[in-house]
Amino acid sequence: MTRIAVLGPGGVGGFLAAALAHAGDDVTVVGREPTVAAIGDRGIHLTSALLGEFTARPAAMAQLSDDVDVLFVAAKATGLDAALSRIRSQPALVVPLLNGLDHMQRLRERFATVAAGTIRIESDRPEPGVIVQTSPGVRVELASADPRTRPALERLAGTLEAAGVPAVVGPGEAQILWSKLVRLTALACTTSASDQPIGFMRTDPEWRQALEACVQEAAAVANADGAQLDPAGPLGELDAAHAELGSSMRRDIAAGREPELDAIAGSVLRAGRRHGIECPTIERLSAQIAARAGIPPPSF
């Protein structure tokens, strides 16, 4: 049986840990002491539009010293360094599910084998050990630049599928990372700057223009960075999303938490600077979001 650890049992990590543990997989969550205590006492209670409602009981600990086959890194980018201090072993395979791009280099400085991973999900953790996943559209994508890693990724995708979580192995790291980031940047920047859901972006002429500009700017950077993306794809996904869809960045600002502005919009702006591509709409909205959140704008 594949031994799986999940670092950061929040909306994403908690969902995966609960799904895998409920399916009978060997799962350990790694997190802060209060969260670990709550999960140890009560398990993870998942209410999911995809999987239904149940309580799973993965192992829980504040530090990981044991060897595992797979470590999912599901901490937020703003807390990545603190989260990594809890890992004292060398997992056979590390799969981050963070937003943005810059975490890949950070993790490769620490671990021997790191593959790219993304997850598309609308999920939140209202309290430790309680996960609410509200949209049935979930998908995990995995990819690696090293072909020797592909068999392990195929097995991992199969494990996720068996747990009811749709998963595929994609064509390349740049493709899967940018496919999510282009869509997420447009969603996060517009909903967080306006404090309105995606339905408002689609119907208000000014914000519709900003939404389309974000997609086009980010897609141009993505294609310069090695992906092959038609802006019509992510824009079509946003047009098809339910009208009340927001973003974790918008929720973080509303809750007084530090948003992942630098990890999301900052990743696009820094890559754009490397390739000589201007992103004026993303830059403008990032400044507005930073002012709302009381944080510095992204560095690029």
Stockholm file with secondary structure:
# STOCKHOLM 1.0

chainA/1-300         MTRIAVLGPGGVGGFLAAALAHAGDDVTVVGREPTVAAIGDRGIHLTSALLGEFTARPAAMAQLSDDVDVLFVAAKATGLDAALSRIRSQPALVVPLLNGLDHMQRLRERFATVAAGTIRIESDRPEPGVIVQTSPGVRVELASADPRTRPALERLAGTLEAAGVPAVVGPGEAQILWSKLVRLTALACTTSASDQPIGFMRTDPEWRQALEACVQEAAAVANADGAQLDPAGPLGELDAAHAELGSSMRRDIAAGREPELDAIAGSVLRAGRRHGIECPTIERLSAQIAARAGIPPPSF
#=GR chainA/1-300 SS CCEEEEECCSHHHHHHHHHHHHTTCEEEEECCHHHHHHHHHHCEEEEETTTEEEEECCEEESSBCSCCSEEEECSCGGGHHHHHTTBCSCCSEEEECCSSSTHHHHHHTTCSCBCEEEEECCEEEEETTEEEECCSCCEEEEECSCGGGHHHHHHHHHHHHHTTCCEEECSCHHHHHHHHHHHHHHHHHHHHHHTCCHHHHHHSHHHHHHHHHHHHHHHHHHHHTTCCCCTHHHHHHHHHSCTTCCCHHHHHHHTTCCCCHHHHHHHHHHHHHHTTCCCHHHHHHHHHHHHHHTSCCCCC
#=GC SS_cons         CCEEEEECCSHHHHHHHHHHHHTTCEEEEECCHHHHHHHHHHCEEEEETTTEEEEECCEEESSBCSCCSEEEECSCGGGHHHHHTTBCSCCSEEEECCSSSTHHHHHHTTCSCBCEEEEECCEEEEETTEEEECCSCCEEEEECSCGGGHHHHHHHHHHHHHTTCCEEECSCHHHHHHHHHHHHHHHHHHHHHHTCCHHHHHHSHHHHHHHHHHHHHHHHHHHHTTCCCCTHHHHHHHHHSCTTCCCHHHHHHHTTCCCCHHHHHHHHHHHHHHTTCCCHHHHHHHHHHHHHHTSCCCCC
//
